[in-house]
Amino acid sequence: MNKILFFVLLSFVLLMWLKEDSIDLGSGVLAPNEPLQEKISMQKSFAFKKYTITPLANFKVKAKVLSRENYTSGREAELSPTDLALGWGRMSDKTVTQEVDIWQSGRWFRWKTQKLPIPKREIERHSANMHMLPKDEHVAQALKKVRKGDIVVIKGYLVKVDARDGWHWISSLSRSDTGNGACEVVFLEEISVENYAP
Protein backbone atom coordinates (compact mmCIF):
# COMPACT_ATOMS: atom_id res chain seq x y z
CA MET A 1 0.00 0.00 0.00
CA ASN A 2 2.83 2.39 0.89
CA LYS A 3 4.47 1.70 -2.49
CA ILE A 4 1.26 2.53 -4.33
CA LEU A 5 0.88 5.79 -2.39
CA PHE A 6 4.53 6.63 -3.08
CA PHE A 7 4.12 6.18 -6.85
CA VAL A 8 0.87 8.16 -6.88
CA LEU A 9 2.59 11.04 -5.10
CA LEU A 10 5.64 10.76 -7.36
CA SER A 11 3.42 10.87 -10.44
CA PHE A 12 1.66 13.95 -9.12
CA VAL A 13 4.96 15.74 -8.46
CA LEU A 14 6.21 14.88 -11.95
CA LEU A 15 3.01 16.14 -13.54
CA MET A 16 3.28 19.42 -11.65
CA TRP A 17 6.94 19.75 -12.61
CA LEU A 18 6.15 19.09 -16.28
CA LYS A 19 3.14 21.41 -16.29
CA GLU A 20 3.45 23.73 -19.27
CA ASP A 21 4.20 27.27 -18.15
CA SER A 22 6.08 28.22 -21.30
CA ILE A 23 5.78 27.56 -25.01
CA ASP A 24 8.33 27.22 -27.82
CA LEU A 25 7.10 28.55 -31.17
CA GLY A 26 10.41 28.00 -32.93
CA SER A 27 12.74 30.40 -34.69
CA GLY A 28 11.97 33.46 -36.76
CA VAL A 29 10.80 37.01 -36.08
CA LEU A 30 7.30 36.42 -34.72
CA ALA A 31 6.42 40.01 -33.80
CA PRO A 32 8.12 42.22 -36.40
CA ASN A 33 6.48 45.58 -35.75
CA GLU A 34 7.26 48.39 -33.33
CA PRO A 35 4.70 49.21 -30.62
CA LEU A 36 2.08 51.76 -31.65
CA GLN A 37 1.77 54.79 -29.42
CA GLU A 38 -0.35 57.91 -29.83
CA LYS A 39 -0.16 60.80 -27.39
CA ILE A 40 -3.45 61.82 -25.78
CA SER A 41 -3.79 65.60 -25.94
CA MET A 42 -6.88 65.90 -23.74
CA GLN A 43 -5.99 63.82 -20.71
CA LYS A 44 -9.09 62.79 -18.78
CA SER A 45 -8.38 61.15 -15.44
CA PHE A 46 -10.61 58.52 -13.88
CA ALA A 47 -10.91 56.73 -10.57
CA PHE A 48 -9.64 53.16 -10.39
CA LYS A 49 -9.70 51.26 -7.11
CA LYS A 50 -8.21 53.76 -4.60
CA TYR A 51 -6.23 55.66 -7.22
CA THR A 52 -6.55 58.23 -10.00
CA ILE A 53 -5.47 57.06 -13.47
CA THR A 54 -4.44 59.58 -16.12
CA PRO A 55 -3.98 58.15 -19.64
CA LEU A 56 -0.90 59.63 -21.34
CA ALA A 57 -0.94 57.72 -24.64
CA ASN A 58 -2.92 55.11 -26.50
CA PHE A 59 -0.80 51.99 -26.70
CA LYS A 60 -0.82 48.75 -28.68
CA VAL A 61 1.89 46.15 -29.08
CA LYS A 62 2.26 42.68 -30.52
CA ALA A 63 5.24 41.04 -28.85
CA LYS A 64 6.81 37.85 -27.57
CA VAL A 65 6.69 37.20 -23.84
CA LEU A 66 10.34 36.88 -22.84
CA SER A 67 9.52 36.47 -19.16
CA ARG A 68 6.67 37.04 -16.72
CA GLU A 69 6.70 37.71 -13.01
CA ASN A 70 3.79 37.84 -10.58
CA TYR A 71 3.74 40.10 -7.52
CA THR A 72 1.60 39.93 -4.39
CA SER A 73 3.31 42.39 -2.06
CA GLY A 74 4.05 46.08 -2.28
CA ARG A 75 1.77 48.95 -3.15
CA GLU A 76 2.16 48.41 -6.89
CA ALA A 77 0.74 44.88 -6.61
CA GLU A 78 -2.66 46.35 -5.70
CA LEU A 79 -2.79 47.65 -9.25
CA SER A 80 -0.41 45.42 -11.19
CA PRO A 81 -0.23 41.73 -10.24
CA THR A 82 2.01 40.87 -13.20
CA ASP A 83 4.92 42.30 -15.16
CA LEU A 84 5.59 41.08 -18.68
CA ALA A 85 9.01 41.41 -20.28
CA LEU A 86 8.22 41.74 -23.97
CA GLY A 87 10.29 41.60 -27.15
CA TRP A 88 9.58 42.59 -30.74
CA GLY A 89 11.61 42.72 -33.93
CA ARG A 90 14.62 40.44 -33.61
CA MET A 91 13.91 40.17 -29.87
CA SER A 92 10.95 37.97 -30.84
CA ASP A 93 13.26 35.50 -32.62
CA LYS A 94 14.27 32.40 -30.67
CA THR A 95 17.68 32.30 -32.37
CA VAL A 96 18.40 35.64 -30.68
CA THR A 97 16.64 35.25 -27.34
CA GLN A 98 18.08 31.80 -26.62
CA GLU A 99 21.48 33.50 -26.46
CA VAL A 100 20.29 35.97 -23.80
CA ASP A 101 19.56 35.16 -20.15
CA ILE A 102 16.40 37.07 -19.23
CA TRP A 103 14.80 37.39 -15.81
CA GLN A 104 12.71 39.73 -13.68
CA SER A 105 12.84 40.78 -10.03
CA GLY A 106 11.83 43.77 -7.96
CA ARG A 107 9.75 45.14 -10.85
CA TRP A 108 12.85 45.17 -13.09
CA PHE A 109 13.63 43.30 -16.30
CA ARG A 110 17.24 42.15 -16.47
CA TRP A 111 19.36 40.41 -19.07
CA LYS A 112 22.90 39.24 -19.69
CA THR A 113 24.73 37.34 -22.37
CA GLN A 114 28.18 35.89 -22.92
CA LYS A 115 28.19 37.11 -26.52
CA LEU A 116 25.80 39.64 -28.03
CA PRO A 117 23.67 37.97 -30.74
CA ILE A 118 22.59 41.42 -31.96
CA PRO A 119 23.82 44.90 -31.00
CA LYS A 120 23.24 45.87 -27.35
CA ARG A 121 21.26 48.95 -28.32
CA GLU A 122 18.93 46.84 -30.45
CA ILE A 123 18.21 44.60 -27.47
CA GLU A 124 17.45 47.69 -25.36
CA ARG A 125 15.21 49.29 -28.00
CA HIS A 126 13.29 46.10 -28.86
CA SER A 127 12.44 44.81 -25.40
CA ALA A 128 10.84 46.29 -22.32
CA ASN A 129 9.42 45.48 -18.92
CA MET A 130 5.76 46.42 -18.72
CA HIS A 131 3.66 46.69 -15.56
CA MET A 132 0.19 45.36 -16.39
CA LEU A 133 -2.83 47.00 -14.72
CA PRO A 134 -5.84 44.90 -15.83
CA LYS A 135 -9.00 46.98 -16.09
CA ASP A 136 -11.29 44.28 -14.69
CA GLU A 137 -11.45 40.65 -13.57
CA HIS A 138 -12.04 39.36 -17.10
CA VAL A 139 -8.80 40.94 -18.33
CA ALA A 140 -7.00 39.80 -15.16
CA GLN A 141 -8.00 36.19 -15.85
CA ALA A 142 -6.76 36.46 -19.46
CA LEU A 143 -3.45 37.87 -18.18
CA LYS A 144 -3.04 34.92 -15.80
CA LYS A 145 -3.10 32.50 -18.75
CA VAL A 146 -0.22 34.17 -20.61
CA ARG A 147 2.93 32.05 -20.75
CA LYS A 148 6.56 32.73 -21.45
CA GLY A 149 7.01 32.32 -25.21
CA ASP A 150 3.48 33.40 -26.14
CA ILE A 151 2.90 36.04 -28.80
CA VAL A 152 0.51 38.52 -27.23
CA VAL A 153 -1.41 41.52 -28.49
CA ILE A 154 -1.88 44.18 -25.83
CA LYS A 155 -4.18 47.19 -26.10
CA GLY A 156 -4.64 49.95 -23.57
CA TYR A 157 -3.05 53.14 -22.30
CA LEU A 158 0.29 54.22 -20.95
CA VAL A 159 -0.68 55.96 -17.73
CA LYS A 160 0.19 57.96 -14.67
CA VAL A 161 -1.18 56.70 -11.36
CA ASP A 162 -1.71 59.02 -8.39
CA ALA A 163 -2.72 58.29 -4.81
CA ARG A 164 -4.24 60.73 -2.33
CA ASP A 165 -1.14 60.65 -0.14
CA GLY A 166 1.08 61.90 -2.96
CA TRP A 167 2.45 58.56 -4.18
CA HIS A 168 2.58 58.23 -7.94
CA TRP A 169 3.67 55.80 -10.64
CA ILE A 170 4.30 57.05 -14.15
CA SER A 171 4.90 55.23 -17.40
CA SER A 172 7.83 55.70 -19.70
CA LEU A 173 6.75 57.08 -23.06
CA SER A 174 9.87 55.89 -24.89
CA ARG A 175 11.18 52.51 -26.02
CA SER A 176 14.76 53.75 -26.11
CA ASP A 177 15.29 54.55 -22.42
CA THR A 178 16.89 52.22 -19.87
CA GLY A 179 17.23 52.04 -16.11
CA ASN A 180 14.99 53.54 -13.45
CA GLY A 181 11.74 54.91 -14.91
CA ALA A 182 12.12 53.07 -18.22
CA CYS A 183 9.26 50.62 -17.66
CA GLU A 184 5.84 51.06 -19.21
CA VAL A 185 2.84 51.28 -16.88
CA VAL A 186 0.03 49.85 -18.99
CA PHE A 187 -3.65 50.19 -18.15
CA LEU A 188 -4.62 46.94 -19.84
CA GLU A 189 -7.94 46.97 -21.67
CA GLU A 190 -7.37 43.88 -23.86
CA ILE A 191 -4.87 41.05 -24.07
CA SER A 192 -4.95 38.13 -26.47
CA VAL A 193 -2.59 35.32 -27.47
CA GLU A 194 -1.84 34.98 -31.19
CA ASN A 195 0.58 32.08 -31.55
CA TYR A 196 0.83 31.98 -35.31
CA ALA A 197 3.09 33.43 -37.97
CA PRO A 198 2.77 37.20 -38.65
JOWOFEN-V814279 format. One record per residue. N is the residue number from 1. RES is the residue in three letters. SS is DSSP state (hx for helix, st for strand, lp for the rest). PHI is phi in whole degrees, 0 to 359 (none if undefined). D_CENTER is the distance of its C-alpha to the mean C-alpha in Angstrom with 2 decimals. Layout:
n->N res->RES ss->SS phi->PHI d_center->D_CENTER
n->N res->RES ss->SS phi->PHI d_center->D_CENTER
//
This chain:
n->1 res->MET ss->lp phi->none d_center->46.35
n->2 res->ASN ss->hx phi->297 d_center->44.40
n->3 res->LYS ss->hx phi->294 d_center->43.53
n->4 res->ILE ss->hx phi->297 d_center->42.21
n->5 res->LEU ss->hx phi->299 d_center->40.04
n->6 res->PHE ss->hx phi->300 d_center->38.79
n->7 res->PHE ss->hx phi->290 d_center->37.77
n->8 res->VAL ss->hx phi->297 d_center->36.11
n->9 res->LEU ss->hx phi->295 d_center->34.01
n->10 res->LEU ss->hx phi->297 d_center->33.30
n->11 res->SER ss->hx phi->298 d_center->32.21
n->12 res->PHE ss->hx phi->296 d_center->29.85
n->13 res->VAL ss->hx phi->298 d_center->28.27
n->14 res->LEU ss->hx phi->296 d_center->27.94
n->15 res->LEU ss->hx phi->297 d_center->26.35
n->16 res->MET ss->hx phi->294 d_center->23.72
n->17 res->TRP ss->hx phi->293 d_center->23.14
n->18 res->LEU ss->hx phi->273 d_center->22.89
n->19 res->LYS ss->lp phi->305 d_center->20.64
n->20 res->GLU ss->lp phi->288 d_center->18.02
n->21 res->ASP ss->lp phi->240 d_center->14.52
n->22 res->SER ss->st phi->212 d_center->13.63
n->23 res->ILE ss->lp phi->221 d_center->15.13
n->24 res->ASP ss->lp phi->245 d_center->16.96
n->25 res->LEU ss->lp phi->262 d_center->17.60
n->26 res->GLY ss->lp phi->86 d_center->19.85
n->27 res->SER ss->lp phi->275 d_center->20.38
n->28 res->GLY ss->lp phi->112 d_center->20.26
n->29 res->VAL ss->lp phi->283 d_center->18.07
n->30 res->LEU ss->lp phi->264 d_center->16.13
n->31 res->ALA ss->lp phi->222 d_center->14.31
n->32 res->PRO ss->lp phi->285 d_center->17.05
n->33 res->ASN ss->lp phi->266 d_center->16.62
n->34 res->GLU ss->lp phi->291 d_center->15.40
n->35 res->PRO ss->lp phi->302 d_center->13.28
n->36 res->LEU ss->st phi->260 d_center->15.89
n->37 res->GLN ss->st phi->221 d_center->16.62
n->38 res->GLU ss->st phi->226 d_center->19.84
n->39 res->LYS ss->st phi->298 d_center->21.21
n->40 res->ILE ss->lp phi->263 d_center->22.62
n->41 res->SER ss->lp phi->283 d_center->26.19
n->42 res->MET ss->lp phi->258 d_center->27.22
n->43 res->GLN ss->lp phi->280 d_center->24.67
n->44 res->LYS ss->lp phi->248 d_center->25.31
n->45 res->SER ss->st phi->282 d_center->23.92
n->46 res->PHE ss->st phi->213 d_center->23.58
n->47 res->ALA ss->st phi->280 d_center->23.62
n->48 res->PHE ss->st phi->213 d_center->20.69
n->49 res->LYS ss->lp phi->56 d_center->21.48
n->50 res->LYS ss->lp phi->258 d_center->23.32
n->51 res->TYR ss->st phi->234 d_center->21.75
n->52 res->THR ss->st phi->248 d_center->22.29
n->53 res->ILE ss->st phi->255 d_center->19.53
n->54 res->THR ss->st phi->241 d_center->20.47
n->55 res->PRO ss->st phi->293 d_center->18.69
n->56 res->LEU ss->st phi->256 d_center->18.92
n->57 res->ALA ss->st phi->202 d_center->17.76
n->58 res->ASN ss->st phi->291 d_center->16.95
n->59 res->PHE ss->st phi->215 d_center->13.69
n->60 res->LYS ss->st phi->214 d_center->12.78
n->61 res->VAL ss->st phi->212 d_center->10.83
n->62 res->LYS ss->st phi->250 d_center->11.20
n->63 res->ALA ss->st phi->206 d_center->9.21
n->64 res->LYS ss->st phi->269 d_center->9.00
n->65 res->VAL ss->st phi->280 d_center->6.39
n->66 res->LEU ss->st phi->277 d_center->7.94
n->67 res->SER ss->st phi->193 d_center->7.01
n->68 res->ARG ss->st phi->220 d_center->5.80
n->69 res->GLU ss->st phi->218 d_center->7.98
n->70 res->ASN ss->st phi->262 d_center->9.93
n->71 res->TYR ss->lp phi->229 d_center->12.31
n->72 res->THR ss->lp phi->236 d_center->15.73
n->73 res->SER ss->lp phi->239 d_center->17.70
n->74 res->GLY ss->lp phi->93 d_center->17.95
n->75 res->ARG ss->hx phi->300 d_center->18.31
n->76 res->GLU ss->hx phi->299 d_center->14.69
n->77 res->ALA ss->hx phi->294 d_center->14.07
n->78 res->GLU ss->hx phi->300 d_center->16.54
n->79 res->LEU ss->lp phi->260 d_center->14.23
n->80 res->SER ss->lp phi->234 d_center->10.67
n->81 res->PRO ss->lp phi->282 d_center->10.72
n->82 res->THR ss->st phi->216 d_center->7.12
n->83 res->ASP ss->st phi->252 d_center->4.56
n->84 res->LEU ss->st phi->246 d_center->1.37
n->85 res->ALA ss->st phi->269 d_center->4.20
n->86 res->LEU ss->st phi->242 d_center->5.46
n->87 res->GLY ss->st phi->227 d_center->9.24
n->88 res->TRP ss->lp phi->223 d_center->12.07
n->89 res->GLY ss->hx phi->60 d_center->15.80
n->90 res->ARG ss->hx phi->291 d_center->17.06
n->91 res->MET ss->hx phi->279 d_center->13.72
n->92 res->SER ss->hx phi->251 d_center->13.25
n->93 res->ASP ss->lp phi->256 d_center->16.62
n->94 res->LYS ss->hx phi->302 d_center->17.20
n->95 res->THR ss->hx phi->296 d_center->20.34
n->96 res->VAL ss->hx phi->272 d_center->18.46
n->97 res->THR ss->hx phi->292 d_center->15.46
n->98 res->GLN ss->lp phi->290 d_center->17.91
n->99 res->GLU ss->lp phi->268 d_center->19.73
n->100 res->VAL ss->lp phi->238 d_center->16.97
n->101 res->ASP ss->st phi->279 d_center->16.09
n->102 res->ILE ss->st phi->234 d_center->12.44
n->103 res->TRP ss->st phi->207 d_center->11.50
n->104 res->GLN ss->st phi->230 d_center->10.07
n->105 res->SER ss->st phi->194 d_center->12.54
n->106 res->GLY ss->lp phi->56 d_center->13.78
n->107 res->ARG ss->lp phi->69 d_center->10.66
n->108 res->TRP ss->st phi->243 d_center->10.92
n->109 res->PHE ss->st phi->253 d_center->9.53
n->110 res->ARG ss->st phi->232 d_center->12.79
n->111 res->TRP ss->st phi->209 d_center->14.56
n->112 res->LYS ss->st phi->206 d_center->18.20
n->113 res->THR ss->lp phi->206 d_center->20.52
n->114 res->GLN ss->lp phi->287 d_center->24.25
n->115 res->LYS ss->lp phi->216 d_center->24.74
n->116 res->LEU ss->lp phi->295 d_center->22.64
n->117 res->PRO ss->lp phi->283 d_center->22.14
n->118 res->ILE ss->lp phi->219 d_center->21.57
n->119 res->PRO ss->lp phi->302 d_center->22.31
n->120 res->LYS ss->hx phi->307 d_center->20.35
n->121 res->ARG ss->hx phi->294 d_center->19.91
n->122 res->GLU ss->hx phi->292 d_center->18.46
n->123 res->ILE ss->hx phi->301 d_center->15.72
n->124 res->GLU ss->hx phi->295 d_center->15.06
n->125 res->ARG ss->hx phi->274 d_center->15.30
n->126 res->HIS ss->lp phi->239 d_center->13.22
n->127 res->SER ss->st phi->208 d_center->10.00
n->128 res->ALA ss->st phi->198 d_center->7.99
n->129 res->ASN ss->st phi->267 d_center->5.98
n->130 res->MET ss->st phi->234 d_center->4.90
n->131 res->HIS ss->st phi->278 d_center->6.59
n->132 res->MET ss->st phi->263 d_center->6.78
n->133 res->LEU ss->st phi->249 d_center->10.58
n->134 res->PRO ss->st phi->296 d_center->11.81
n->135 res->LYS ss->lp phi->286 d_center->15.26
n->136 res->ASP ss->lp phi->203 d_center->17.10
n->137 res->GLU ss->hx phi->293 d_center->17.45
n->138 res->HIS ss->hx phi->299 d_center->17.25
n->139 res->VAL ss->hx phi->292 d_center->13.74
n->140 res->ALA ss->hx phi->299 d_center->12.83
n->141 res->GLN ss->hx phi->293 d_center->14.50
n->142 res->ALA ss->hx phi->296 d_center->12.75
n->143 res->LEU ss->hx phi->296 d_center->9.27
n->144 res->LYS ss->hx phi->298 d_center->11.10
n->145 res->LYS ss->lp phi->276 d_center->12.20
n->146 res->VAL ss->lp phi->288 d_center->9.13
n->147 res->ARG ss->lp phi->247 d_center->9.90
n->148 res->LYS ss->st phi->302 d_center->9.29
n->149 res->GLY ss->lp phi->98 d_center->11.10
n->150 res->ASP ss->lp phi->295 d_center->10.61
n->151 res->ILE ss->st phi->261 d_center->10.91
n->152 res->VAL ss->st phi->245 d_center->9.28
n->153 res->VAL ss->st phi->246 d_center->10.82
n->154 res->ILE ss->st phi->242 d_center->9.46
n->155 res->LYS ss->st phi->231 d_center->12.38
n->156 res->GLY ss->st phi->170 d_center->13.18
n->157 res->TYR ss->st phi->227 d_center->14.16
n->158 res->LEU ss->st phi->276 d_center->13.40
n->159 res->VAL ss->st phi->225 d_center->15.43
n->160 res->LYS ss->st phi->248 d_center->17.65
n->161 res->VAL ss->st phi->244 d_center->18.19
n->162 res->ASP ss->st phi->234 d_center->21.70
n->163 res->ALA ss->lp phi->249 d_center->23.53
n->164 res->ARG ss->lp phi->295 d_center->27.32
n->165 res->ASP ss->lp phi->273 d_center->27.88
n->166 res->GLY ss->lp phi->101 d_center->26.50
n->167 res->TRP ss->lp phi->294 d_center->23.03
n->168 res->HIS ss->st phi->214 d_center->20.41
n->169 res->TRP ss->st phi->218 d_center->16.80
n->170 res->ILE ss->st phi->233 d_center->16.33
n->171 res->SER ss->lp phi->283 d_center->13.73
n->172 res->SER ss->lp phi->293 d_center->14.32
n->173 res->LEU ss->lp phi->245 d_center->15.87
n->174 res->SER ss->lp phi->226 d_center->15.93
n->175 res->ARG ss->lp phi->264 d_center->14.04
n->176 res->SER ss->lp phi->257 d_center->16.87
n->177 res->ASP ss->lp phi->275 d_center->16.78
n->178 res->THR ss->lp phi->221 d_center->15.98
n->179 res->GLY ss->lp phi->81 d_center->16.51
n->180 res->ASN ss->lp phi->300 d_center->16.78
n->181 res->GLY ss->lp phi->88 d_center->15.64
n->182 res->ALA ss->lp phi->272 d_center->13.57
n->183 res->CYS ss->lp phi->281 d_center->10.15
n->184 res->GLU ss->st phi->272 d_center->9.43
n->185 res->VAL ss->st phi->255 d_center->10.19
n->186 res->VAL ss->st phi->250 d_center->9.51
n->187 res->PHE ss->st phi->282 d_center->12.12
n->188 res->LEU ss->st phi->270 d_center->10.84
n->189 res->GLU ss->st phi->267 d_center->13.99
n->190 res->GLU ss->st phi->213 d_center->13.11
n->191 res->ILE ss->st phi->215 d_center->10.70
n->192 res->SER ss->st phi->221 d_center->12.46
n->193 res->VAL ss->st phi->258 d_center->12.53
n->194 res->GLU ss->lp phi->229 d_center->14.92
n->195 res->ASN ss->lp phi->273 d_center->15.87
n->196 res->TYR ss->lp phi->213 d_center->18.85
n->197 res->ALA ss->lp phi->297 d_center->20.16
n->198 res->PRO ss->lp phi->290 d_center->19.61
//
